[in-house]
Amino acid sequence: MAKVLPVYQAFCKDNAAWILDMYGYAPKKGKLAGQRGIFYALFRDKALPRALRHIRAEMQGVDVDRIPATTYLYKGTKLSNSRFMVRAIVGWEFSQHCDKEHV
């Protein structure tokens, strides 16, 4: 299954100026964006599920309203706020045919 963090890191890398302008966030110099960044929770909980739902609708040629909500597989570990940690995105398996730079 696809992991959230690499998708987030690729998004942050490709949209660094926009994220800095909108959210005032930039990863430390020479580092990739991480889960503790102020934009991560918004990306994981709002932007990514919506985007994946729209992509799936486009791939299947149906209206987005016919696509079920994106769900995550959770780890057994809880965060300090009592929420479980996300392990992966359900239904988005990595394909060996994908270009790894665009995953």
C-alpha positions as YAML, in Angstrom:
chain: A
units: angstrom
residues:
- id: 1
  name: MET
  ca: [0.00, 0.00, 0.00]
- id: 2
  name: ALA
  ca: [1.12, 3.54, -0.64]
- id: 3
  name: LYS
  ca: [2.55, 5.44, 2.31]
- id: 4
  name: VAL
  ca: [1.43, 8.99, 3.08]
- id: 5
  name: LEU
  ca: [4.84, 10.43, 3.98]
- id: 6
  name: PRO
  ca: [6.56, 9.94, 0.58]
- id: 7
  name: VAL
  ca: [3.53, 11.43, -1.20]
- id: 8
  name: TYR
  ca: [3.61, 14.37, 1.22]
- id: 9
  name: GLN
  ca: [7.34, 14.86, 0.75]
- id: 10
  name: ALA
  ca: [7.02, 14.86, -3.05]
- id: 11
  name: PHE
  ca: [4.13, 17.33, -2.85]
- id: 12
  name: CYS
  ca: [6.12, 19.64, -0.55]
- id: 13
  name: LYS
  ca: [9.15, 19.47, -2.81]
- id: 14
  name: ASP
  ca: [7.12, 20.29, -5.93]
- id: 15
  name: ASN
  ca: [5.10, 23.04, -4.23]
- id: 16
  name: ALA
  ca: [7.63, 24.50, -1.79]
- id: 17
  name: ALA
  ca: [7.01, 28.17, -2.68]
- id: 18
  name: TRP
  ca: [3.22, 27.84, -2.40]
- id: 19
  name: ILE
  ca: [3.42, 26.04, 0.96]
- id: 20
  name: LEU
  ca: [5.81, 28.67, 2.27]
- id: 21
  name: ASP
  ca: [3.53, 31.50, 1.10]
- id: 22
  name: MET
  ca: [0.29, 29.92, 2.35]
- id: 23
  name: TYR
  ca: [1.41, 28.21, 5.55]
- id: 24
  name: GLY
  ca: [4.81, 29.66, 6.35]
- id: 25
  name: TYR
  ca: [6.29, 26.17, 6.33]
- id: 26
  name: ALA
  ca: [9.54, 25.02, 4.81]
- id: 27
  name: PRO
  ca: [11.50, 21.92, 5.82]
- id: 28
  name: LYS
  ca: [14.90, 22.45, 7.40]
- id: 29
  name: LYS
  ca: [17.61, 23.07, 4.86]
- id: 30
  name: GLY
  ca: [18.79, 19.83, 3.30]
- id: 31
  name: LYS
  ca: [15.93, 17.82, 4.87]
- id: 32
  name: LEU
  ca: [12.70, 16.41, 3.50]
- id: 33
  name: ALA
  ca: [9.36, 17.59, 4.88]
- id: 34
  name: GLY
  ca: [8.29, 15.53, 7.88]
- id: 35
  name: GLN
  ca: [5.20, 14.57, 9.82]
- id: 36
  name: ARG
  ca: [5.81, 17.22, 12.46]
- id: 37
  name: GLY
  ca: [5.49, 20.05, 9.95]
- id: 38
  name: ILE
  ca: [2.44, 22.27, 10.44]
- id: 39
  name: PHE
  ca: [1.11, 21.38, 6.98]
- id: 40
  name: TYR
  ca: [1.28, 17.57, 7.34]
- id: 41
  name: ALA
  ca: [-1.99, 17.01, 9.23]
- id: 42
  name: LEU
  ca: [-3.92, 19.23, 6.80]
- id: 43
  name: PHE
  ca: [-2.39, 17.40, 3.84]
- id: 44
  name: ARG
  ca: [-3.06, 13.93, 5.31]
- id: 45
  name: ASP
  ca: [-6.58, 14.62, 6.61]
- id: 46
  name: LYS
  ca: [-8.04, 16.98, 3.98]
- id: 47
  name: ALA
  ca: [-6.05, 17.47, 0.78]
- id: 48
  name: LEU
  ca: [-4.78, 13.95, 0.06]
- id: 49
  name: PRO
  ca: [-8.07, 12.07, 0.59]
- id: 50
  name: ARG
  ca: [-9.92, 14.53, -1.66]
- id: 51
  name: ALA
  ca: [-7.24, 14.41, -4.34]
- id: 52
  name: LEU
  ca: [-7.11, 10.61, -4.37]
- id: 53
  name: ARG
  ca: [-10.88, 10.42, -4.60]
- id: 54
  name: HIS
  ca: [-10.85, 12.72, -7.64]
- id: 55
  name: ILE
  ca: [-8.01, 10.75, -9.26]
- id: 56
  name: ARG
  ca: [-9.88, 7.48, -8.73]
- id: 57
  name: ALA
  ca: [-13.07, 8.98, -10.24]
- id: 58
  name: GLU
  ca: [-11.11, 10.16, -13.28]
- id: 59
  name: MET
  ca: [-9.42, 6.77, -13.67]
- id: 60
  name: GLN
  ca: [-12.76, 4.96, -13.47]
- id: 61
  name: GLY
  ca: [-14.61, 7.48, -15.62]
- id: 62
  name: VAL
  ca: [-17.32, 8.10, -13.03]
- id: 63
  name: ASP
  ca: [-18.57, 11.05, -11.02]
- id: 64
  name: VAL
  ca: [-16.58, 11.68, -7.85]
- id: 65
  name: ASP
  ca: [-19.75, 11.23, -5.77]
- id: 66
  name: ARG
  ca: [-19.73, 7.55, -6.74]
- id: 67
  name: ILE
  ca: [-16.26, 7.00, -5.27]
- id: 68
  name: PRO
  ca: [-16.04, 5.98, -1.59]
- id: 69
  name: ALA
  ca: [-14.00, 8.10, 0.78]
- id: 70
  name: THR
  ca: [-10.28, 7.44, 0.98]
- id: 71
  name: THR
  ca: [-9.36, 5.40, 4.04]
- id: 72
  name: TYR
  ca: [-6.11, 4.74, 5.85]
- id: 73
  name: LEU
  ca: [-4.63, 1.68, 7.49]
- id: 74
  name: TYR
  ca: [-3.60, 2.58, 11.04]
- id: 75
  name: LYS
  ca: [-0.77, 1.34, 13.22]
- id: 76
  name: GLY
  ca: [-1.47, 0.10, 16.73]
- id: 77
  name: THR
  ca: [0.60, 3.00, 18.07]
- id: 78
  name: LYS
  ca: [-1.17, 6.06, 19.43]
- id: 79
  name: LEU
  ca: [0.11, 9.61, 19.23]
- id: 80
  name: SER
  ca: [0.16, 11.96, 22.23]
- id: 81
  name: ASN
  ca: [-3.28, 13.26, 21.16]
- id: 82
  name: SER
  ca: [-4.70, 9.68, 21.42]
- id: 83
  name: ARG
  ca: [-5.07, 9.32, 17.64]
- id: 84
  name: PHE
  ca: [-3.62, 6.26, 15.94]
- id: 85
  name: MET
  ca: [-0.69, 6.69, 13.56]
- id: 86
  name: VAL
  ca: [-1.38, 6.23, 9.84]
- id: 87
  name: ARG
  ca: [0.45, 3.30, 8.24]
- id: 88
  name: ALA
  ca: [-0.71, 3.47, 4.60]
- id: 89
  name: ILE
  ca: [-3.42, 4.51, 2.14]
- id: 90
  name: VAL
  ca: [-5.92, 1.70, 1.53]
- id: 91
  name: GLY
  ca: [-6.43, 0.78, -2.13]
- id: 92
  name: TRP
  ca: [-3.34, 2.56, -3.47]
- id: 93
  name: GLU
  ca: [-0.79, -0.17, -3.91]
- id: 94
  name: PHE
  ca: [2.60, 0.61, -5.38]
- id: 95
  name: SER
  ca: [2.96, -0.68, -8.92]
- id: 96
  name: GLN
  ca: [6.29, -2.05, -10.10]
- id: 97
  name: HIS
  ca: [5.55, -0.39, -13.42]
- id: 98
  name: CYS
  ca: [5.48, 3.11, -11.91]
- id: 99
  name: ASP
  ca: [8.31, 5.53, -12.26]
- id: 100
  name: LYS
  ca: [9.60, 5.72, -8.66]
- id: 101
  name: GLU
  ca: [10.21, 9.47, -9.00]
- id: 102
  name: HIS
  ca: [6.48, 10.04, -9.50]
- id: 103
  name: VAL
  ca: [5.12, 7.83, -6.75]
...
